[in-house]
């Protein structure tokens, strides 16, 4: 059985199609493309039908249905370009796992390798090149990209269905977690035949536990990566009622590894006798960016035990200042709770003990957030801090990347009417947030990964999805800002400059596309 999506001679790699490494260049162009009939004249940015990486009749039907409902031609063009973009350009391969784990023949275990676009846009020029722009799968991003199609998910055993795509992401993430649970980005599976990417960080950074660059692309301990696995697993089961992938392919063993991994990152920095406590993960980076390395020889800034889980890095890949990253702990606790339902259904010998561990940990994380993560702000009252350390130090900010404080109600950790959340939302969307970027073109949350004066439209999208404005004016205002900030390209970017209409970078940012489409 052949599992490759297309060979190198077929359409996706041919001269008539934008090469996977070069979709960014294709997306920068307006010339020769169909333009919308609205004021912005936005270009049609989808690859030719024969060049699309993964085709879904359900997605095409959704686009056709909404064509009749979204009457603004520019807004529809934005949706039409964004919604299918992960399927069109980022599902580089779908297929089946080797039966023995190493060689053909193949099993019936679905696999799917999904990249994030803007982070994987070209091959390296030389082995000494310092950037890391190769093909890789980031766990958080690939899960979020596929979750955009959750409303279309229904039970199906067909190998090219949306259900198979979800199963493929879940199964591949499960494999990755088993051999590198502290890492966040991975190489293509050997079944795909896609060459490995190259990341010079492997040679420059000092990571413990060590990892293999043959399977792992980059290794930053980001709690959100494991939370996203629990999320996509839970969402698949809730939508389909299908326990097959979880009972057949060692999902339970993966969850046990997750619990062991995060337990090692719940420790305080110091033991009761004052000695340094062991840490499950340490990392020091050889870099000229403070956000790419950690203090104290890879341990990070000291923490006390709070019940929460340390995260050395944020979902933006930036190092945390205080390691108890509240949004990531929110996300992990939320989806640990939902994964309990699936674990209970498996009814295996080990599942009862794992359910008890999961339930206890989720409660302790929530208690830690309530005790240490809620602080008083002189202007907004009780709000969630972005990061804390258990000693009383707190980082009051929000970052555009998900999970964020702004997204706490969207992920279901709190009610959208929760008083502390509403106060936090007001704070995050104000100049009291040091990463609130505002200007005549776009006003939205940014972050240190983007840098000053660069907002991320992703935050505008989350603002829409968390709005409780019954009039709809907040959502309309944000949509107008997003439409005005694409630099005429018809797709939201990963970074925008708030003072001009120029898109700074990210013409191929699939995650922003897909989150945008959830509106």
Secondary structure, DSSP 8 states (H G I E B T S, - for coil): ----S--TTSGGGSTTS--GGGHHHHHT--TTS-B-SSTT--B-----GGG-SS--HHHHHHHHHHHTT---HHHHHHHHHHTTHIIIIIEEEEEEEETTSSSSSEEEEEEEEE--BTTS-S--SSTT-----S--EEHHHHHHHHHTTGGG------TTSHHHHHHHHHHHHHHHHHH-TT--EE---GGG-------THHHH-EEES---TTTEEE----HHHHHHHHHHHHHHHHHH---HHHHHTTHHHHHHHHHHHHHTTSS-SB-TTS-B---S-EEE--SS-GGGS-SGGGT-S-----SS---SB-TTS-B-SSSEEHHHHHHHHHHHHHHHHHHHHH--TTHHHHHHHHHHHHHHHHHHIIIIIEEEETTTEEEE-SEE-SSS-EE----SSSS-STTTTTTTSS-TT-HHHHHHHHHHTSTTSTTEE--SS--EE--TTT-TTEE-HHHHHHHHHT---TTSHHHHHHHHHHHHTSTTSSS--SEEETTSS-EEE-TTBHHHHHHHHT-
